[in-house]
């Protein structure tokens, strides 16, 4: 069982592919993550959509998501 509740991944250039993998992890029943910082990661609209969908999943415990200084525009923001 994972006990990680806070994760800071700022400045890691994870992009949309990384956001997709993180979104999948957030939906896992063992995930206890409550705070995720993804500042400065070159995430664009698709990544925002993946993360928003994960946050709506019943297993997701995330309470705080920081996406500042990414490249999300109106199309991606509408999902969040």
Secondary structure, 3 states (H helix, E strand, C coil): CCCCCEEECCCCCCHHHHHHHHHHHHCCCCCCCCEEECCCCCCCHHHHHHHHHHHCCCCCCCCEEECCCCCCCHHHHCCC
